Structures are given as structure tokens and as C-alpha cells.
């Protein structure tokens, strides 16, 4: 009687109802044809480092920074200007614009308006320039980490 890889098997050494009788024939614990052990799969940490070093990841980060750094600088400058004007120039801020509405009220409402405008601009920028590339990176990373964890790539585990 022979095992599935053609090696002779001693009579009576394996039982057919034993699920492990032919485990070595499936390749578990054996070397490949080169005589060298198989390379160990990368760990999840290696996968994330590889993705972080990729050109696609650098491009997503660059697009993010090109929007966020100037937007934060403009918004903080506008906020600091409002606070400084309110404390250093109370006469200017108290100047009436229309009836009981003064410059301070207009500037305060402008702060709220600029916050909503910045939120809208950020969401639009992310949707148009980063989300698709970031989602592709996410799927690639999840697929690679599934492989490192021994789960099948396309199916349920």
C-alpha cells in the first residue's frame, strides 16, 4: 500500500478512520524540492510597513497635507485675528453695522460660517482626491493581512 505521494506505507501502521494518517503526504512538516525550508509568511506588521513605504500611500498622505496645512493656517490666522481684534480694538468691534448688529457680531457669525465652509471643503477634497486611493490601499492591506493570518483571501473564514 502506498501513501498519496507514492511512498510505501507499512501494513497496519495507519488506520483508514484516522484523519491524520496521511498528514505528511499533504506537505505538512516537509521540505520542498530544494531542500530548504519554506519562507515564513510576512507578519501583519511587515504588511503595514510595506504599505506605508508604498508610493500610493505617500501620494494619499501628500494630498492630505497639501489641503490640511494651508487650511489650518488660514483658519487659525482668521481665529487669532478675531480674538486679537476683540481684545485690542474694542472700538472697532463695537462699531454698529446695521441697527444693533455690530462688527463683532458679524465677525463672530463669520467664525461659524467659516467653520462650516472649511468642513464642507475638507469633505469635498477627501471625496474627490483621497477616498478612492485610500480605500484601495485599505482593501490591499486587508487582503495581505488575511494572507498572513492564514485566512482565505476571497471568502469567509
Secondary structure as UniProt FT lines:
FT   TURN            4..5
FT   TURN            11..12
FT   TURN            16..17
FT   TURN            19..22
FT   HELIX           23..26
FT   TURN            27..29
FT   TURN            33..34
FT   HELIX           44..52
FT   HELIX           55..88
FT   HELIX           90..93
FT   STRAND          96..98
FT   TURN            99..100
FT   STRAND          101..102
FT   HELIX           103..129
FT   HELIX           131..148
FT   TURN            149..150
//
